[in-house]
Amino acid sequence: MLTIVTVIFTPPILIAGIYGMNLDQMSEMKMIFGYPLSLLLMLLSSLALFLFFRWKKWL
């Protein structure tokens, strides 16, 4: 169970780590919806993994 929880929360942590580096070269940071888009990406990546584990009946 701990492994599954770790796998579910790893992609959002990776995305947050990339966007948290304050890079000026990232084009997403200059977009109007860049920040909400990154939050949506974090949510979707966790939700996809959660639904996959539910589908496999591991949860």
N, C-alpha and C positions, 0 to 999 in steps of 0.2 A: 504494500500500500504506500509506503514511504517513497519507493522508487517511482510509482505512478504519479504521485503528487509532485515530485521533483521534475519529472519529464514534462508535466503540464505547465509548470511555472518557469521552465528554462527559456523558452522563446521570448516571453515578455521581458525577462531580465536582460536577455541579449539585446533586444531592440532598445530598451531603455538605456543600456550601457552605450550603445552606438550613438543614440541621439543626445546623450548626456555629456558628450565630449566637447561640446561647444565648437564645432568645426564650422568655419566660415565658407568652406567650399561646398557644403551640402546644399544642393538646389532645393531640397524639400523644406529647408528652414526659411527660405524666402517666399514660399508659396503661402497663399492666404489660409488654406486648409492643411498646412503641413503638420502642425501639432495635433489636430483632431484625427488626421489620417494615421499618424503613428500610434495614437491611442486605439483607434479602430483596428489597426494591424495587430496590436498586442492582444486585444480582446478576441479577435477572430482566430489567432494562432492557438490560444488557450482553449477556446471553445471547440475548435476542430480536433485537438488532441483529446479533450474530454469526451466528445461524441464518439471518437474512434475507440476509446477504451470502453465506453458503454456498449458499443456495437459488438465488441469482442467479448463482452460480459466479464471483463476484468474488474469492474466496479460494481 
